[in-house]
Amino acid sequence: MTKLAEALETAKITVDGLDDAKKSELHDILKADVTELAAYQNAQARAFSSGAICLEDAQFLYRTFGGECPSSKKWDEIPLAEKIVATKAVVELVEMLLQVKERGVQR
């Protein structure tokens, strides 16, 4: 099982325990427009091409962020647990990519 698959299982259990108001609040917080979704896909692609994530996790992120045609409408229909895991993953990937870039600049 991949790192993101494990995180998704945990997130599903957590989300199932939330009341509807909290779920609605999280959906609102996690709204994203097409520009953000495309940027998330770019981070996923860079992380995969650098070997930082496996193929299965890269495919999960690509699909979750809208695949070939990302849109806010598709994103809004994604289950909350998947949004949480994908958003957290892309934040971690961007932080990792920035650290790699900083180390490259310092050389």
PEGISUL-V105166 format. One record per run of one state. SS is the DSSP state (2 for helix, 1 for strand, 0 for the rest). FROM is the first residue (numbers start at 1). TO is the last residue. Records with the same first field share a line. If there is no record, write none. Layout:
SS->FROM-TO + FROM-TO
//
This chain:
0->1-2 + 17-19 + 30-33 + 50-54 + 65-66 + 70-71 + 78-79 + 107-107
2->3-16 + 20-29 + 34-49 + 55-64 + 67-69 + 72-77 + 80-106
//
